[in-house]
Amino acid sequence: RTSAEFKEGHITGARQLDFNKASFERRVSRLDRNQPVLLYCRTGKRSHRAAQLLEQLGFREIIELDGGITAWKEGGQAMTG
């Protein structure tokens, strides 16, 4: 999610990485490929593209939040921001 989207609200404990920024691949490469990664964006489209990239980079367990943060909020789940 973008910085502005993240400031509007995010899942508690989430880290903000903007898929559309040139630094995304470099920043995500610093993560432990053996740990599960949960991806979400506003509706799920960007996070799906990010999941494909993480798979190519060798991440073992990639979880996508179906429907993105929009579905999370509609489900009444807790957020920060």
PDB file as gemmi writes it, atoms N, CA and C in Angstrom:
CRYST1    1.000    1.000    1.000  90.00  90.00  90.00 P 1                      
ATOM      1  N   ARG A   1       0.839  -1.176   0.000  1.00  0.00           N  
ATOM      2  CA  ARG A   1       0.000   0.000   0.000  1.00  0.00           C  
ATOM      3  C   ARG A   1       0.879   1.232   0.000  1.00  0.00           C  
ATOM      4  N   THR A   2       0.335   2.300  -0.521  1.00  0.00           N  
ATOM      5  CA  THR A   2       1.080   3.560  -0.528  1.00  0.00           C  
ATOM      6  C   THR A   2       1.168   4.101   0.887  1.00  0.00           C  
ATOM      7  N   SER A   3       2.058   5.054   1.090  1.00  0.00           N  
ATOM      8  CA  SER A   3       2.190   5.672   2.418  1.00  0.00           C  
ATOM      9  C   SER A   3       0.879   6.311   2.854  1.00  0.00           C  
ATOM     10  N   ALA A   4       0.219   6.998   1.936  1.00  0.00           N  
ATOM     11  CA  ALA A   4      -1.062   7.650   2.263  1.00  0.00           C  
ATOM     12  C   ALA A   4      -2.116   6.613   2.643  1.00  0.00           C  
ATOM     13  N   GLU A   5      -2.195   5.515   1.897  1.00  0.00           N  
ATOM     14  CA  GLU A   5      -3.159   4.452   2.214  1.00  0.00           C  
ATOM     15  C   GLU A   5      -2.853   3.848   3.588  1.00  0.00           C  
ATOM     16  N   PHE A   6      -1.587   3.638   3.854  1.00  0.00           N  
ATOM     17  CA  PHE A   6      -1.174   3.041   5.119  1.00  0.00           C  
ATOM     18  C   PHE A   6      -1.554   3.941   6.287  1.00  0.00           C  
ATOM     19  N   LYS A   7      -1.385   5.248   6.126  1.00  0.00           N  
ATOM     20  CA  LYS A   7      -1.739   6.204   7.182  1.00  0.00           C  
ATOM     21  C   LYS A   7      -3.240   6.228   7.429  1.00  0.00           C  
ATOM     22  N   GLU A   8      -4.037   5.950   6.399  1.00  0.00           N  
ATOM     23  CA  GLU A   8      -5.501   5.911   6.560  1.00  0.00           C  
ATOM     24  C   GLU A   8      -5.931   4.762   7.454  1.00  0.00           C  
ATOM     25  N   GLY A   9      -5.140   3.729   7.493  1.00  0.00           N  
ATOM     26  CA  GLY A   9      -5.455   2.576   8.324  1.00  0.00           C  
ATOM     27  C   GLY A   9      -4.757   1.337   7.809  1.00  0.00           C  
ATOM     28  N   HIS A  10      -4.344   0.494   8.748  1.00  0.00           N  
ATOM     29  CA  HIS A  10      -3.658  -0.744   8.377  1.00  0.00           C  
ATOM     30  C   HIS A  10      -3.860  -1.786   9.474  1.00  0.00           C  
ATOM     31  N   ILE A  11      -3.576  -3.005   9.133  1.00  0.00           N  
ATOM     32  CA  ILE A  11      -3.669  -4.091  10.098  1.00  0.00           C  
ATOM     33  C   ILE A  11      -2.554  -3.902  11.119  1.00  0.00           C  
ATOM     34  N   THR A  12      -2.894  -4.019  12.383  1.00  0.00           N  
ATOM     35  CA  THR A  12      -1.929  -3.841  13.456  1.00  0.00           C  
ATOM     36  C   THR A  12      -0.725  -4.754  13.244  1.00  0.00           C  
ATOM     37  N   GLY A  13       0.461  -4.164  13.313  1.00  0.00           N  
ATOM     38  CA  GLY A  13       1.701  -4.920  13.147  1.00  0.00           C  
ATOM     39  C   GLY A  13       2.194  -4.993  11.709  1.00  0.00           C  
ATOM     40  N   ALA A  14       1.415  -4.455  10.783  1.00  0.00           N  
ATOM     41  CA  ALA A  14       1.796  -4.505   9.365  1.00  0.00           C  
ATOM     42  C   ALA A  14       2.986  -3.606   9.086  1.00  0.00           C  
ATOM     43  N   ARG A  15       3.758  -3.978   8.076  1.00  0.00           N  
ATOM     44  CA  ARG A  15       4.848  -3.148   7.571  1.00  0.00           C  
ATOM     45  C   ARG A  15       4.437  -2.636   6.209  1.00  0.00           C  
ATOM     46  N   GLN A  16       4.725  -1.388   5.944  1.00  0.00           N  
ATOM     47  CA  GLN A  16       4.311  -0.758   4.694  1.00  0.00           C  
ATOM     48  C   GLN A  16       5.403  -0.880   3.641  1.00  0.00           C  
ATOM     49  N   LEU A  17       5.075  -1.538   2.538  1.00  0.00           N  
ATOM     50  CA  LEU A  17       5.938  -1.634   1.363  1.00  0.00           C  
ATOM     51  C   LEU A  17       5.058  -1.327   0.163  1.00  0.00           C  
ATOM     52  N   ASP A  18       5.450  -0.345  -0.613  1.00  0.00           N  
ATOM     53  CA  ASP A  18       4.651   0.095  -1.763  1.00  0.00           C  
ATOM     54  C   ASP A  18       5.102  -0.655  -3.009  1.00  0.00           C  
ATOM     55  N   PHE A  19       4.243  -1.520  -3.521  1.00  0.00           N  
ATOM     56  CA  PHE A  19       4.556  -2.332  -4.693  1.00  0.00           C  
ATOM     57  C   PHE A  19       4.912  -1.478  -5.905  1.00  0.00           C  
ATOM     58  N   ASN A  20       4.366  -0.280  -5.993  1.00  0.00           N  
ATOM     59  CA  ASN A  20       4.597   0.575  -7.150  1.00  0.00           C  
ATOM     60  C   ASN A  20       5.919   1.346  -7.103  1.00  0.00           C  
ATOM     61  N   LYS A  21       6.632   1.279  -5.999  1.00  0.00           N  
ATOM     62  CA  LYS A  21       7.915   1.989  -5.878  1.00  0.00           C  
ATOM     63  C   LYS A  21       9.052   1.116  -6.396  1.00  0.00           C  
ATOM     64  N   ALA A  22      10.046   1.769  -6.973  1.00  0.00           N  
ATOM     65  CA  ALA A  22      11.212   1.060  -7.503  1.00  0.00           C  
ATOM     66  C   ALA A  22      11.946   0.283  -6.408  1.00  0.00           C  
ATOM     67  N   SER A  23      11.853   0.725  -5.168  1.00  0.00           N  
ATOM     68  CA  SER A  23      12.557   0.090  -4.052  1.00  0.00           C  
ATOM     69  C   SER A  23      11.865  -1.172  -3.535  1.00  0.00           C  
ATOM     70  N   PHE A  24      10.686  -1.494  -4.053  1.00  0.00           N  
ATOM     71  CA  PHE A  24       9.911  -2.617  -3.503  1.00  0.00           C  
ATOM     72  C   PHE A  24      10.709  -3.923  -3.513  1.00  0.00           C  
ATOM     73  N   GLU A  25      11.250  -4.295  -4.652  1.00  0.00           N  
ATOM     74  CA  GLU A  25      11.947  -5.577  -4.745  1.00  0.00           C  
ATOM     75  C   GLU A  25      13.160  -5.624  -3.812  1.00  0.00           C  
ATOM     76  N   ARG A  26      13.904  -4.532  -3.732  1.00  0.00           N  
ATOM     77  CA  ARG A  26      15.066  -4.472  -2.843  1.00  0.00           C  
ATOM     78  C   ARG A  26      14.627  -4.618  -1.387  1.00  0.00           C  
ATOM     79  N   ARG A  27      13.562  -3.920  -1.015  1.00  0.00           N  
ATOM     80  CA  ARG A  27      13.104  -3.960   0.379  1.00  0.00           C  
ATOM     81  C   ARG A  27      12.529  -5.327   0.736  1.00  0.00           C  
ATOM     82  N   VAL A  28      11.772  -5.912  -0.168  1.00  0.00           N  
ATOM     83  CA  VAL A  28      11.164  -7.207   0.127  1.00  0.00           C  
ATOM     84  C   VAL A  28      12.231  -8.312   0.157  1.00  0.00           C  
ATOM     85  N   SER A  29      13.313  -8.118  -0.576  1.00  0.00           N  
ATOM     86  CA  SER A  29      14.399  -9.103  -0.590  1.00  0.00           C  
ATOM     87  C   SER A  29      15.083  -9.220   0.771  1.00  0.00           C  
ATOM     88  N   ARG A  30      14.918  -8.226   1.628  1.00  0.00           N  
ATOM     89  CA  ARG A  30      15.498  -8.253   2.975  1.00  0.00           C  
ATOM     90  C   ARG A  30      14.713  -9.132   3.937  1.00  0.00           C  
ATOM     91  N   LEU A  31      13.507  -9.505   3.558  1.00  0.00           N  
ATOM     92  CA  LEU A  31      12.663 -10.329   4.430  1.00  0.00           C  
ATOM     93  C   LEU A  31      13.127 -11.782   4.405  1.00  0.00           C  
ATOM     94  N   ASP A  32      12.826 -12.508   5.461  1.00  0.00           N  
ATOM     95  CA  ASP A  32      13.168 -13.926   5.570  1.00  0.00           C  
ATOM     96  C   ASP A  32      12.234 -14.738   4.666  1.00  0.00           C  
ATOM     97  N   ARG A  33      12.782 -15.371   3.660  1.00  0.00           N  
ATOM     98  CA  ARG A  33      11.996 -16.140   2.687  1.00  0.00           C  
ATOM     99  C   ARG A  33      11.371 -17.400   3.296  1.00  0.00           C  
ATOM    100  N   ASN A  34      11.841 -17.793   4.478  1.00  0.00           N  
ATOM    101  CA  ASN A  34      11.316 -18.989   5.136  1.00  0.00           C  
ATOM    102  C   ASN A  34      10.173 -18.688   6.098  1.00  0.00           C  
ATOM    103  N   GLN A  35       9.878 -17.412   6.314  1.00  0.00           N  
ATOM    104  CA  GLN A  35       8.772 -17.018   7.196  1.00  0.00           C  
ATOM    105  C   GLN A  35       7.532 -16.715   6.361  1.00  0.00           C  
ATOM    106  N   PRO A  36       6.338 -17.020   6.877  1.00  0.00           N  
ATOM    107  CA  PRO A  36       5.112 -16.682   6.149  1.00  0.00           C  
ATOM    108  C   PRO A  36       5.005 -15.175   5.937  1.00  0.00           C  
ATOM    109  N   VAL A  37       4.485 -14.781   4.790  1.00  0.00           N  
ATOM    110  CA  VAL A  37       4.275 -13.370   4.467  1.00  0.00           C  
ATOM    111  C   VAL A  37       2.805 -13.192   4.098  1.00  0.00           C  
ATOM    112  N   LEU A  38       2.137 -12.264   4.790  1.00  0.00           N  
ATOM    113  CA  LEU A  38       0.751 -11.930   4.480  1.00  0.00           C  
ATOM    114  C   LEU A  38       0.760 -10.631   3.693  1.00  0.00           C  
ATOM    115  N   LEU A  39       0.168 -10.655   2.516  1.00  0.00           N  
ATOM    116  CA  LEU A  39       0.113  -9.477   1.661  1.00  0.00           C  
ATOM    117  C   LEU A  39      -1.307  -8.956   1.556  1.00  0.00           C  
ATOM    118  N   TYR A  40      -1.424  -7.634   1.573  1.00  0.00           N  
ATOM    119  CA  TYR A  40      -2.727  -7.028   1.309  1.00  0.00           C  
ATOM    120  C   TYR A  40      -2.535  -5.639   0.745  1.00  0.00           C  
ATOM    121  N   CYS A  41      -3.496  -5.216  -0.029  1.00  0.00           N  
ATOM    122  CA  CYS A  41      -3.541  -3.854  -0.556  1.00  0.00           C  
ATOM    123  C   CYS A  41      -4.978  -3.378  -0.352  1.00  0.00           C  
ATOM    124  N   ARG A  42      -5.443  -2.481  -1.170  1.00  0.00           N  
ATOM    125  CA  ARG A  42      -6.807  -1.972  -0.976  1.00  0.00           C  
ATOM    126  C   ARG A  42      -7.838  -3.035  -1.331  1.00  0.00           C  
ATOM    127  N   THR A  43      -7.703  -3.633  -2.520  1.00  0.00           N  
ATOM    128  CA  THR A  43      -8.714  -4.600  -2.962  1.00  0.00           C  
ATOM    129  C   THR A  43      -8.158  -5.980  -3.307  1.00  0.00           C  
ATOM    130  N   GLY A  44      -6.843  -6.119  -3.368  1.00  0.00           N  
ATOM    131  CA  GLY A  44      -6.231  -7.416  -3.646  1.00  0.00           C  
ATOM    132  C   GLY A  44      -5.498  -7.516  -4.965  1.00  0.00           C  
ATOM    133  N   LYS A  45      -5.617  -6.531  -5.830  1.00  0.00           N  
ATOM    134  CA  LYS A  45      -4.966  -6.608  -7.148  1.00  0.00           C  
ATOM    135  C   LYS A  45      -3.453  -6.426  -7.053  1.00  0.00           C  
ATOM    136  N   ARG A  46      -3.003  -5.375  -6.370  1.00  0.00           N  
ATOM    137  CA  ARG A  46      -1.557  -5.148  -6.230  1.00  0.00           C  
ATOM    138  C   ARG A  46      -0.909  -6.254  -5.403  1.00  0.00           C  
ATOM    139  N   SER A  47      -1.582  -6.687  -4.358  1.00  0.00           N  
ATOM    140  CA  SER A  47      -0.987  -7.728  -3.526  1.00  0.00           C  
ATOM    141  C   SER A  47      -0.860  -9.037  -4.297  1.00  0.00           C  
ATOM    142  N   HIS A  48      -1.756  -9.289  -5.241  1.00  0.00           N  
ATOM    143  CA  HIS A  48      -1.637 -10.496  -6.065  1.00  0.00           C  
ATOM    144  C   HIS A  48      -0.394 -10.411  -6.950  1.00  0.00           C  
ATOM    145  N   ARG A  49      -0.162  -9.252  -7.534  1.00  0.00           N  
ATOM    146  CA  ARG A  49       1.046  -9.071  -8.359  1.00  0.00           C  
ATOM    147  C   ARG A  49       2.299  -9.183  -7.489  1.00  0.00           C  
ATOM    148  N   ALA A  50       2.223  -8.637  -6.272  1.00  0.00           N  
ATOM    149  CA  ALA A  50       3.350  -8.739  -5.340  1.00  0.00           C  
ATOM    150  C   ALA A  50       3.605 -10.199  -4.963  1.00  0.00           C  
ATOM    151  N   ALA A  51       2.548 -10.956  -4.769  1.00  0.00           N  
ATOM    152  CA  ALA A  51       2.683 -12.379  -4.421  1.00  0.00           C  
ATOM    153  C   ALA A  51       3.397 -13.138  -5.534  1.00  0.00           C  
ATOM    154  N   GLN A  52       3.090 -12.819  -6.771  1.00  0.00           N  
ATOM    155  CA  GLN A  52       3.757 -13.466  -7.899  1.00  0.00           C  
ATOM    156  C   GLN A  52       5.262 -13.170  -7.880  1.00  0.00           C  
ATOM    157  N   LEU A  53       5.621 -11.930  -7.578  1.00  0.00           N  
ATOM    158  CA  LEU A  53       7.031 -11.554  -7.494  1.00  0.00           C  
ATOM    159  C   LEU A  53       7.716 -12.271  -6.336  1.00  0.00           C  
ATOM    160  N   LEU A  54       7.077 -12.304  -5.175  1.00  0.00           N  
ATOM    161  CA  LEU A  54       7.668 -12.993  -4.031  1.00  0.00           C  
ATOM    162  C   LEU A  54       7.882 -14.473  -4.320  1.00  0.00           C  
ATOM    163  N   GLU A  55       6.948 -15.066  -5.035  1.00  0.00           N  
ATOM    164  CA  GLU A  55       7.106 -16.472  -5.413  1.00  0.00           C  
ATOM    165  C   GLU A  55       8.351 -16.638  -6.284  1.00  0.00           C  
ATOM    166  N   GLN A  56       8.546 -15.746  -7.231  1.00  0.00           N  
ATOM    167  CA  GLN A  56       9.732 -15.789  -8.100  1.00  0.00           C  
ATOM    168  C   GLN A  56      11.018 -15.595  -7.292  1.00  0.00           C  
ATOM    169  N   LEU A  57      10.935 -14.822  -6.215  1.00  0.00           N  
ATOM    170  CA  LEU A  57      12.097 -14.559  -5.369  1.00  0.00           C  
ATOM    171  C   LEU A  57      12.371 -15.680  -4.369  1.00  0.00           C  
ATOM    172  N   GLY A  58      11.516 -16.692  -4.347  1.00  0.00           N  
ATOM    173  CA  GLY A  58      11.760 -17.857  -3.513  1.00  0.00           C  
ATOM    174  C   GLY A  58      11.088 -17.874  -2.164  1.00  0.00           C  
ATOM    175  N   PHE A  59      10.122 -16.997  -1.937  1.00  0.00           N  
ATOM    176  CA  PHE A  59       9.393 -17.039  -0.667  1.00  0.00           C  
ATOM    177  C   PHE A  59       8.565 -18.314  -0.626  1.00  0.00           C  
ATOM    178  N   ARG A  60       8.548 -18.957   0.527  1.00  0.00           N  
ATOM    179  CA  ARG A  60       7.931 -20.274   0.651  1.00  0.00           C  
ATOM    180  C   ARG A  60       6.438 -20.235   0.978  1.00  0.00           C  
ATOM    181  N   GLU A  61       6.025 -19.314   1.845  1.00  0.00           N  
ATOM    182  CA  GLU A  61       4.613 -19.258   2.246  1.00  0.00           C  
ATOM    183  C   GLU A  61       4.092 -17.832   2.085  1.00  0.00           C  
ATOM    184  N   ILE A  62       3.253 -17.645   1.064  1.00  0.00           N  
ATOM    185  CA  ILE A  62       2.703 -16.336   0.743  1.00  0.00           C  
ATOM    186  C   ILE A  62       1.195 -16.405   0.915  1.00  0.00           C  
ATOM    187  N   ILE A  63       0.662 -15.542   1.755  1.00  0.00           N  
ATOM    188  CA  ILE A  63      -0.766 -15.522   2.034  1.00  0.00           C  
ATOM    189  C   ILE A  63      -1.316 -14.191   1.541  1.00  0.00           C  
ATOM    190  N   GLU A  64      -2.367 -14.246   0.744  1.00  0.00           N  
ATOM    191  CA  GLU A  64      -2.998 -13.027   0.244  1.00  0.00           C  
ATOM    192  C   GLU A  64      -4.324 -12.813   0.965  1.00  0.00           C  
ATOM    193  N   LEU A  65      -4.550 -11.593   1.425  1.00  0.00           N  
ATOM    194  CA  LEU A  65      -5.808 -11.244   2.084  1.00  0.00           C  
ATOM    195  C   LEU A  65      -6.859 -11.035   1.000  1.00  0.00           C  
ATOM    196  N   ASP A  66      -7.762 -11.966   0.888  1.00  0.00           N  
ATOM    197  CA  ASP A  66      -8.806 -11.922  -0.135  1.00  0.00           C  
ATOM    198  C   ASP A  66      -9.656 -10.664   0.015  1.00  0.00           C  
ATOM    199  N   GLY A  67      -9.699  -9.855  -1.021  1.00  0.00           N  
ATOM    200  CA  GLY A  67     -10.487  -8.631  -0.982  1.00  0.00           C  
ATOM    201  C   GLY A  67      -9.767  -7.441  -0.381  1.00  0.00           C  
ATOM    202  N   GLY A  68      -8.526  -7.643   0.060  1.00  0.00           N  
ATOM    203  CA  GLY A  68      -7.710  -6.560   0.585  1.00  0.00           C  
ATOM    204  C   GLY A  68      -8.233  -5.956   1.875  1.00  0.00           C  
ATOM    205  N   ILE A  69      -7.693  -4.780   2.181  1.00  0.00           N  
ATOM    206  CA  ILE A  69      -8.063  -4.093   3.418  1.00  0.00           C  
ATOM    207  C   ILE A  69      -9.528  -3.671   3.392  1.00  0.00           C  
ATOM    208  N   THR A  70     -10.071  -3.494   2.187  1.00  0.00           N  
ATOM    209  CA  THR A  70     -11.487  -3.138   2.061  1.00  0.00           C  
ATOM    210  C   THR A  70     -12.355  -4.236   2.674  1.00  0.00           C  
ATOM    211  N   ALA A  71     -12.078  -5.484   2.319  1.00  0.00           N  
ATOM    212  CA  ALA A  71     -12.838  -6.608   2.876  1.00  0.00           C  
ATOM    213  C   ALA A  71     -12.574  -6.755   4.373  1.00  0.00           C  
ATOM    214  N   TRP A  72     -11.350  -6.501   4.791  1.00  0.00           N  
ATOM    215  CA  TRP A  72     -10.988  -6.576   6.215  1.00  0.00           C  
ATOM    216  C   TRP A  72     -11.842  -5.605   7.025  1.00  0.00           C  
ATOM    217  N   LYS A  73     -11.917  -4.352   6.549  1.00  0.00           N  
ATOM    218  CA  LYS A  73     -12.705  -3.338   7.251  1.00  0.00           C  
ATOM    219  C   LYS A  73     -14.199  -3.693   7.240  1.00  0.00           C  
ATOM    220  N   GLU A  74     -14.683  -4.143   6.097  1.00  0.00           N  
ATOM    221  CA  GLU A  74     -16.105  -4.506   6.001  1.00  0.00           C  
ATOM    222  C   GLU A  74     -16.455  -5.655   6.929  1.00  0.00           C  
ATOM    223  N   GLY A  75     -15.459  -6.493   7.225  1.00  0.00           N  
ATOM    224  CA  GLY A  75     -15.655  -7.607   8.146  1.00  0.00           C  
ATOM    225  C   GLY A  75     -15.568  -7.186   9.599  1.00  0.00           C  
ATOM    226  N   GLY A  76     -15.302  -5.898   9.844  1.00  0.00           N  
ATOM    227  CA  GLY A  76     -15.254  -5.383  11.210  1.00  0.00           C  
ATOM    228  C   GLY A  76     -13.972  -5.711  11.951  1.00  0.00           C  
ATOM    229  N   GLN A  77     -12.921  -6.042  11.225  1.00  0.00           N  
ATOM    230  CA  GLN A  77     -11.654  -6.408  11.864  1.00  0.00           C  
ATOM    231  C   GLN A  77     -10.926  -5.165  12.357  1.00  0.00           C  
ATOM    232  N   ALA A  78     -10.068  -5.361  13.360  1.00  0.00           N  
ATOM    233  CA  ALA A  78      -9.330  -4.257  13.977  1.00  0.00           C  
ATOM    234  C   ALA A  78      -8.257  -3.706  13.047  1.00  0.00           C  
ATOM    235  N   MET A  79      -8.064  -2.376  13.160  1.00  0.00           N  
ATOM    236  CA  MET A  79      -7.046  -1.691  12.367  1.00  0.00           C  
ATOM    237  C   MET A  79      -6.364  -0.646  13.235  1.00  0.00           C  
ATOM    238  N   THR A  80      -5.225  -0.192  12.752  1.00  0.00           N  
ATOM    239  CA  THR A  80      -4.481   0.898  13.366  1.00  0.00           C  
ATOM    240  C   THR A  80      -4.472   2.060  12.378  1.00  0.00           C  
ATOM    241  N   GLY A  81      -4.489   3.269  12.886  1.00  0.00           N  
ATOM    242  CA  GLY A  81      -4.393   4.429  11.991  1.00  0.00           C  
ATOM    243  C   GLY A  81      -5.691   5.157  11.816  1.00  0.00           C  
TER     244      GLY A  81                                                      
END                                                                             
